[in-house]
Every structure is written in structure tokens, then in C-alpha cells.
């Protein structure tokens, strides 16, 4: 095979191929031995298989003028084309003052308890009102990050609340990123889910973009590896409160995995809407009350533990069940005294 380029891979790939001003790289297959398209691209562009698959899945790769498939075998004479978008002009990051619940801060990082409804970093539809914009308004230094995401070490969905690490220096960001990739950052979530888990369950199921609904993720054999461990900590009439530990961090991972095993998150309109319709009789009435009392997906990043990137001190942080989800938990438990306790998750044994 010939035509392999030298140098770094262009930084941005649009979902529908290259736009105006983009670049195009073409390869002619010259070898008699065939291989898959994703492996071919990984070899020729010095990419990982995952990166090659993302190029293909984003519509940026064609074979003989037809959109490529990752598993397509190549034969001698095939023309493989890769289209890269022209780099977009970076939007200025504007300050957007708002109160933030910072639970820890030093010169290298901060940990905050993100409220539901707050997008983490600028993106279409939310360019100036994100967590990053609020951090800029605080005036504290942030790591350079990537793609307009200064300081962002990991993310939470817009409507997921809880603990999040922000890096202030590039060195701290690199070290925290390596720790996250090596699974040395312990992240535990708490979710209210429909039905009852029989016990601790490990959900090892690859996740990919839904083939027809592009705003959704789904379990697919061709997806990226993803593993979650779910364990019930409290059982109520129609739902469980479960603790979930992540060993990977895919988009919507917990919500997709819990729905995949038949226990979607209460209040999740994308992956588990209409949970009360699964019930009958008195349980249906109780489930309806839980739904009405739950304003958004009942998912909360409740604890974080990691080694400080500079001092190596082991840091542990906890965030109790958020106030906007307390009515839903009360409706699920049918115990008004539960919410009177100052630390509900401690009382229920979430942090054991």
C-alpha cells in the first residue's frame, strides 16, 4: 500500500466529512493481502483503532466513492479517501458569573459539586453559559485543556449533578488525565432506578452512537468498551437506590448501561421515560408519584477519590443527595423522616 502521510493527524473531524477549505488524503491499495478499513487507516495515519473508527463513523472516509465501514475488507486497487475539515476559528471564551459550590481548591486544582442543568463546556447551543464560562468569571487560572475546554479533566451530563475535577495547571491536567485513563480515580455515582436489582452486577457492554438517533448512545458490539458496576443500597416499593462505579467513562454510560439491563434511571426522558407504565395496580400509582416528584434524571456523582497530582496525598470527597431530587427519593421511600436526616446518603450506607 502507498500514499501514507507523515506528520500529525489534523485536529478536527466533522460528523459529515470535510467542509469548505478542508483537506483530502487519498490512498491506493497496492498489496494483494486484504485487511479491514479501520486497521488500514490506523496503520497509514498512525492512529489507534478507536481513532480510525471515529473517522469512519463520522463519515469522513470513503472507499471508491462510497462511505466506508470499519469492517470492510480492502482489495488491490481500492481508493481510500479521508477528508479533514478546515480548522474552525476558536470562539472567545466569555465570563459568565454564577455561584459555584467549590468543595476543595488549591493552586493546582479544584473540586466542585456541579448542579443539574449546567453544561460543562461550550458547545453549540451553550457557548457562553457553561461551567467553563463561570470558572473564567471567577478569575482563577485554568489549564489550557483541549478544544475550548480549559480545566476540564472529565465531564458530567448537563442534567447529572455531582463532583467534578477541574485542573488549574497543564501539568496537573496531564497527571490527572493519566490517572483517569489508568483507572486510578475512583468515581462513584448514586442513581434511583426502576425495579429491583438482584444484587451487585457488572455491566460490561460496549457503547456507540445510536445508528439512527444521533443524540442517543446505545449498546452495540462495534462500540467502545465500557464497564459499570451497579449495586443496590436501598430497596423501595417500585425502585432501588443503587451505587454505580465506573471503570470507563463513555458518553451517557451509566444511563445506557442501566437501561440496557432493564433498570433505567428514574426521570431519564432519553433512556427510561414512562417508567410508571411498567407497573400495575398500586405500584403504578406509587411509580407515577415518584415520576412527578423527580424533575430530571435521578443520577448524582456522589464521591471522588484520587491522589493529588503534585503532593500525592489521597483525597476523598463526598456530595450528599441533591435538594432537587429529594422529593423523588421521599416519594420512592414513602418515609418523610428519611429526608429529615442531615446526610441521607451516609445514612443509607452509600459510602461504605
N, C-alpha and C positions, 0 to 999 in steps of 0.2 A: 504494500500500500504506500502511496506517496502523498505529498502535499501537507505534511504535518507542520503546523506553525510553531514558532518559537516565541517565548515571552509570556507575560501573564494573561490570564483569561479576562476579557472585558467585564466590567463590574456589574452591569445591569442587563437583565434579560426580560423583555416584556412578555406578558402572557400570550400575546397573539403574534409573536415574531418581531422583526425589526421594524421600527418606524422610519420616518424620513431621516436621511442622514446617517443611518446605521451602516454597519459593515457586514460583509458577507465573506465567509470562508468556504471553499469547496474542496472536496477530496474525491479522487477517483480510486476505486478499489482495484488493485492490480494483482493481489495474491489469489491463488486458487483456493486456499483454505478459507472457509467461511467462519464468521463469528457474529455474535449479536451486535446490534447497532449501539446499545449503551456501552458495551465493552470496547468497541471500536472507537467511539468518541472519547472514552476515558483514556485510552492509550494515546490517541492522536493529540488531544488537548491537555494531557497531563492533569486530568481531573479524577476525582473519586467517582465510583459508580453512581452514588447518590446525586452528585452534581450533574453528571451526564444525564441521568434520568429526569432531573428537573428541567434541563434544557429541552429534552424531547417532550416531556409533559406540558411544557409551556408553549408548544407549537413553533419553536424556533429551529427545528431540524426537519429536513425533508430528504427523501431518497427518490431519485429520478422524478422530482417534481411533486411527489405525494408526501403528505405529512407522515413522519416516521413513527414507528412503535418501538419501544425499548427492546423487546424480544425478537424483533425482525432479524432473520439471518441475512447477511450480506453475501453477494456473489461477485465474481470478477466482472468489472465494467460498471458496477453501480456508481452513481454520482450522489454523494452525500453533501448537502449544503447546510451550513449553520449561519443563521442571521442574528447579529447582535444589534441591539438598539443603540442609537446615539446617546451618550451620557446626558441625563437631564440636568438642567440648571438647578442647583441646590436652593431650595426656598430658605429665606432667612427665618431663624427661629425667634419668635416674638415672645416676650414675657407675658404671662397670664396669671396675675396674683390670685391665690386662693389658699385657704388653710390646709395644711398637711399634718397628718398625725405621724410625726417622726419619733420613733421609739429608741433610736440609737444614732449617734453621729460622732465621727472623729475626722481627722484630716484626710483619711483615705477612703471612707465610705460612709453611707448612711443606710439605715433600715427603716422603712416606713410601713404603716398599715394603710394600704390603699382602699378608699371607699369604692363601692359599686358605682357604676356609671361613669367612671373616669377612664378614658383611653390612655394607655401608657405613653405612646409616642406619636408624633404627627403622621398622618396618612390621609388619603382622600376622604373628605367629609369632616375631618378633625385636624386641621392644620395648625390652629392657634390656641386650642383649649385643652391640651393634654397634660399629663403629669410632667412631661419634659418641659413644657412651657411654664408650668407652675414652679418647677425647680429652678429654671432660669430666672424667674422673678424673685426667688429667694436670694440670688446673688452668690450662692456657693459655687465653687469650681466643680466641673463635671469632666469625666473622661471624654475623649473625643468620640468614642463609640464608632458606629458604622451606619451609613445610610440615613443620617439625620436622627440618630438615636443616642445622643450623648448620655453617658452614665448608665444606660440600660444593660444590665447583666442578664436578666431574664424577664419574662413578661407574665402578666395575668390578663385574662379576657376582660373586656370592658365591664361586664356585669358580674365578675368574680371579685370579691373583696379579699383583703389579707396582706400578708407580709411580703415585702419585695426588697431586694438589694439594689442599691444604686452606687456605682463606683465614682469616686472623685478624681482619681488619677489613672493615667493609662496603664501604669504598672499594676496597680490594684485590679484594674479591669481584666488585664491579661491573666493574672493569677486566679482571680475568681472564676473567669471563664474556663480555665483549665480544670479547676476543682469541680465545677459543674459538669463538664464533659466526662471527668473521671468518676462521677457519682460520689464525690466527697462532700457534697452539700445535701443535707437531709431536709427534704421538703415534705411536710405532712399537711394534708387538707382534710376538712370535715365537710360532709355533704348529707343532706336529708334526701333519701331516695325512696322511690315507690317499692312496696313489697318488702320481703324479708330475705336477707342473705342467710344461708345455712351455716355460715362460718367464714373464716378467712379464705379469700380466693385470690389467686394470682391470675391477672388477665394479661396474657401475652398474645397480642393481636396487632398486626401491622396496620398503620393508618395512612390513608391517602386522601387527596382531594376527591370529592364525590364526582363521578364521571359526568353527571348531568346537572347537578345543582352546585355551582362553583363556590357558593358561600358556605357550603357544608363540608365536613370531613366524614369519612366512613372507614370501616374496616375492610381492607382489600388485601389479597395475598401479595399483590405487587407493591404495597405501600412500604413506608419506612418502619423499621422495627419499633415497637412500643410496648412497654410493660408497666402495669399499675398493680398495686397490691391493696385490696379493699378488705376491711374487717369491721363488722358491726360492733358498736359500743353501746347502743341503746335501742331497744325494740319497742315500738309503739303499735297502735292498732292497725294502721294501714301503711306504715313506712318505718324505715330504720334510719338512725343516725349512724353514719359509717365514717371511719378514718381511712384515708387513702394516702399511700406513699408512692411517690413517683421514682422510677429508676430511669425514665427517659422524659423528655419534655416536648411532645408534639402538640401542634395546634389542636385545641379542644379535647386533649387526650382523655381527661377524666370523664367528661360528659359523654364522649363517644364510647369509651370502654364500658361505663356503667349501663348505658342504653343497650350496648351490644349483649350484655349478659341478662337483659330483661329487668334492670332496676334503674331506670333513668332518674336523673336529678329532679326533684320536685321544683316546679316553677320554670323549668327549661323549655322554652317555647320552640326551640330548634330541634332538640333531640328527644324531648319527653313530654310534649304538650298533651293536655287532656288526660292526665293520669287518673282522674276520678272516674272516667268512663270505663276503666278496667274493673271497677268494684261493683258489687251488688248490695242491695238492702241497706242496712245501717252503715256498713263500711263505705258505701258510696256517698252517703250524706257526710260522714266524717272526712272522707277524701276531698269532697267539694269545699268543706270548711277550711281544710289545710291549703288548698289551691288559692282560695280567695284571700287568705291571710299571708300568702307568700308573694311579694311583689316582683321577684326576679329569681333567677336560678339560685337555689339554696346551696351554694358552694363557697367555701371560705378557706383561704390559705392560713391555717391556724398556727403553724410552727415552722421555724427555720433554725438550723444548727449548722455551723461551718467554722473552719479555722480562719482566724483573721489573716488576711493576705500578707501582712507585714510582721506582726508580733507572734503569729501562730497560736494565739490564745483561742481556746474553743469557746465560741459564742453561741448562746441559745436564746431564742426569742419566742414568745407566745402571744397570741392575739385571741381574745375571747370571742364568742359568737356575736356577730354584729347586731346592732339595735334594729335595723330594718328587717332582719329575719327572725327576730324574737317572737312576734305574733304567730308566725307559721310554726315555730317549734312548740309554742304553747298549745296551738290548735292540734298539733300532732300528738303531743303527750297527754292532753286533757288534764294537765296539772298546773294550775296557775301559780302554785308555790315554787315550781321549778325556776321560773323567771325571776323570782324574788331573790335568788341566790346571787351573790356578787360575782362569782366566777363559774358560770354554768358548765363550761367545757371541762374545767378541773373537777367539778362535782361528778360529772358523768364519766370520768376516767379517760378522757381523750388523750391526755398527755402521759399516761403511764407507759 
